[in-house]
Amino acid sequence: MVDDIEEKPDFESLLHTDFRWPTEGNAPFTQSEDWEQNAYIDRFGHGRIVMMMNGYKMAGDLMVAQVARDRHDGDVLVFPVVFNYRQFIELSLKFLIATYGHTVGIKAEWNTHDLKSLWETFLKVLEGYGHDDAEGTDATVEKIILEFAKVDPRSFSYRYPVDTKGNPVLLAHQEIDLHRLTDVMHGLEGYFSGCDGYLDDLQKAGP
């Protein structure tokens, strides 16, 4: 007799589950004997921020993929999608500044959520390495980042419906094309990845 094997839930089934009530013994943070079900968490080291920024980007992509399957989910998922993509941008800038800034006398900036400030600091890092933006890509990326800074200035707008005083948080848009947003984010991911490789080569080359 073949034992029944419980199928692992896919993303869509996780979104649309049957009604369930908490039961005695439920524990949210456990470790399975089946290692394939466990996610390894990097508790120490520089690699954790890389996993985080990639994870937020991937989560946004997966949610938009779900919207492609069921457009009605977009009205619910738009909030975490925008937040995740914004978090990806913030962590990517902080990672690049922290990794390559010290070589050209620029300190890491961990104490701000201001995308405009982080972008300006990153431009100083690029200038410190003698970067020449002949194709004008930096200007294109700047427009994207400043748009995120305008839409969600403090990484707050898509996490809460009201501010700390209970006043409604005003949103910049009533409708967003999530598929177009994802496409733009793919380009931004390519830019950050390219900068990482470019600055790494320059840093290793030394003065």
Sequence and secondary structure as in RCSB ss.txt:
>XXXX:A:sequence
MVDDIEEKPDFESLLHTDFRWPTEGNAPFTQSEDWEQNAYIDRFGHGRIVMMMNGYKMAGDLMVAQVARDRHDGD
VLVFPVVFNYRQFIELSLKFLIATYGHTVGIKAEWNTHDLKSLWETFLKVLEGYGHDDAEGTDATVEKIILEFAK
VDPRSFSYRYPVDTKGNPVLLAHQEIDLHRLTDVMHGLEGYFSGCDGYLDDLQKAGP
>XXXX:A:secstr
          HHHHHS       TT  SS   SSGGG      SSTHHHHHHHHHHHHHHHHHHHHHHH GGGHH
HHHHHHHHHHHHHHHHHHHHHHHHHTGGGT     S   HHHHHHHHHHHHHHTT   TT HHHHHHHHHHHHHH
HSTTS TTT SB TTS B   S S   HHHHHHHHHHHHHHHHHHHHHHHHHHHH  
